[in-house]
Amino acid sequence: MPEPRTLFVTGGSSGIGAAVVRMAARPGLTVLLHYGGNRDGAAQVAEEARAKGAEVHLLQADLADPDSVAPMIAEAAALADPDLPLDLVNNAGVVDATATIMEMTPARLTRMFAINVVSAILVARGAVELMRRHGAGGAIVNTSSVAARLGSGNQFLDYAASKGAIDSFTLGLADELAAEGIRVNAVRPGLIDTDIHGKGGEPDRARRLAHNVPMKRTGSAEEVASAILWLLSDGASYVTRTLVDVAGGR
Ligand code: NAP
């Protein structure tokens, strides 16, 4: 039987996070599956993962409120076996409607940065606490975006800036944890066909812009999940402080 481990995934109720849980599920794996508002989506993903032999626990937290992170970590601490290694896929995130700088309001910026940056950093902090209970090892993959290097002017530069923060955070955290054997990397997806575009008000966005991608198509959640799972795996045992673009050449 493969090694027992715990996998903590935020934003596991749909899209990339759900694909990670589905692909990772196996006997011996305990999944801590976080969701925000989509309980039905989370329950469905959990069922599919259980059918593949994983043990799955659902954790709810609205990450627009960074104070929701500490109770979630306490719940995770009670559920995760301290004797097992733990990995984190720090994936929950939002975009917003297409807007230019003059349309950026304090409320929009505060929500975007609370979810995509402040809560993401606090989730990683909590996961490091859990990893240290085990002693050593574990891996973190943050979900950034190619927007971090493109800037996304005239679309959502606030989102791009929030993912730029995640890139910097990934580099710094990797430096802090490398000597403990905890690897920290990020994936930077390009145009991926998930529900996030509809939630930002433009369901067809990824397909509409696909012609700008050198590979002339959108990516799938599974193609991103595959890179995330590789970064978590022993196959990436000498890979840390790395930002992996999964973007069809964009
Ligand atoms: P998605 O299907 O919309 O998934 C987003 C996940 O984040 C959901 O599970 C959602 O949970 C969770 N989430 C959002 N707001 C939350 C909140 N306030 N509190 C708690 N959870 C919250 O989109 P996705 O494309 O898979 O996105 C996953 C990550 O990939 C994000 O960080 C996104 O920025 C990044 N990304 C996506 C693309 C793309 O083209 N799709 C490109 C680059 C980067 P609930 O629905 O349960 O609230």
Boltz pocket constraint, residues with backbone or C-beta under 6 A from the ligand:
constraints:
  - pocket:
      binder: B
      contacts: [[A, 10], [A, 11], [A, 12], [A, 13], [A, 14], [A, 15], [A, 16], [A, 17], [A, 34], [A, 35], [A, 36], [A, 37], [A, 38], [A, 39], [A, 61], [A, 62], [A, 63], [A, 64], [A, 90], [A, 91], [A, 92], [A, 93], [A, 94], [A, 95], [A, 115], [A, 143], [A, 144], [A, 145], [A, 146], [A, 188], [A, 189], [A, 190], [A, 191], [A, 192], [A, 193], [A, 194], [A, 195], [A, 196], [A, 197], [A, 199], [A, 206], [A, 221]]
      max_distance: 6.0
